[in-house]
Amino acid sequence: MEEQEDQQKEGQSRIGTLVQLIVLAWSLGVISMSYFGNTVKQIDTTFAAGLLSGVLSSFNITVKKPGNNKKTEKTDPITGKKVDPVTGKLKS
């Protein structure tokens, strides 16, 4: 009985992964067609981008913007003291 439940759960997992991969391929296709100018006016690329980010996050893939990843210490404009980034309190 447990084997049947395990097989059923595995089958559902495979179907879910297959659907995610289809949505991933579709959204990548829509965004690519939009980028190259071969787009149908009825498809909203922001919807496809939202689906893309949702599917990627379900696979634990994050996309970061390129840029400055340096952490800068903030200073309080009134006292001129540095602010702790974790607590938000002024450092002495």
C-alpha positions in Angstrom: 0.0 0.0 0.0 2.8 2.4 0.8 4.5 1.5 -2.5 1.4 2.7 -4.4 1.3 6.0 -2.5 5.0 6.5 -3.1 4.6 5.8 -6.8 1.6 8.1 -7.0 3.5 10.9 -5.3 6.5 10.3 -7.6 4.2 10.5 -10.6 2.6 13.7 -9.4 6.1 15.2 -8.8 7.2 14.3 -12.3 4.0 15.8 -13.8 4.6 19.0 -11.7 8.2 19.2 -12.9 7.1 18.7 -16.5 4.6 21.5 -16.2 7.2 23.8 -14.7 9.6 23.0 -17.5 6.9 23.6 -20.2 6.1 27.0 -18.5 9.8 27.8 -18.4 10.3 27.0 -22.1 7.2 29.0 -23.1 8.2 32.1 -21.0 11.8 32.0 -22.4 10.4 31.7 -25.9 8.0 34.6 -25.4 10.7 36.8 -23.9 13.2 35.8 -26.7 10.6 36.5 -29.5 9.9 39.9 -27.9 13.6 40.7 -27.7 14.2 39.9 -31.4 11.0 41.8 -32.5 9.0 38.8 -33.6 6.2 39.3 -31.0 2.5 39.0 -31.1 1.0 42.1 -29.7 -1.4 40.1 -27.4 1.3 38.5 -25.3 2.4 40.6 -22.4 6.2 40.0 -21.7 5.9 41.2 -18.1 3.5 38.2 -17.5 6.0 35.9 -19.1 8.8 37.4 -17.0 6.8 36.9 -13.8 6.2 33.3 -14.7 9.9 32.9 -15.5 11.0 34.2 -12.2 8.4 32.1 -10.4 9.5 28.9 -12.1 13.2 29.7 -11.6 12.6 30.3 -7.9 10.9 27.0 -7.6 14.1 25.4 -8.9 16.1 27.6 -6.3 17.7 29.7 -9.1 18.0 33.4 -8.3 18.9 36.1 -10.8 20.9 39.0 -9.5 21.4 42.3 -11.3 25.0 43.0 -12.2 26.5 45.9 -10.3 28.1 47.0 -7.2 27.8 44.4 -4.5 30.0 46.3 -2.0 28.4 47.1 1.3 28.8 50.7 2.3 28.4 51.8 5.9 25.7 54.3 6.4 26.1 57.3 8.5 23.5 59.2 10.5 23.0 62.6 8.9 22.4 64.3 12.2 25.2 62.9 14.4 27.6 61.8 11.7 28.1 58.4 13.5 28.1 55.1 11.6 24.9 53.0 11.7 25.1 49.3 12.4 23.5 47.5 9.3 22.0 44.7 11.3 20.5 46.5 14.3 20.1 50.0 12.8 21.6 51.5 16.0 24.3 54.1 16.0 27.8 52.8 16.6 29.8 54.5 19.3 
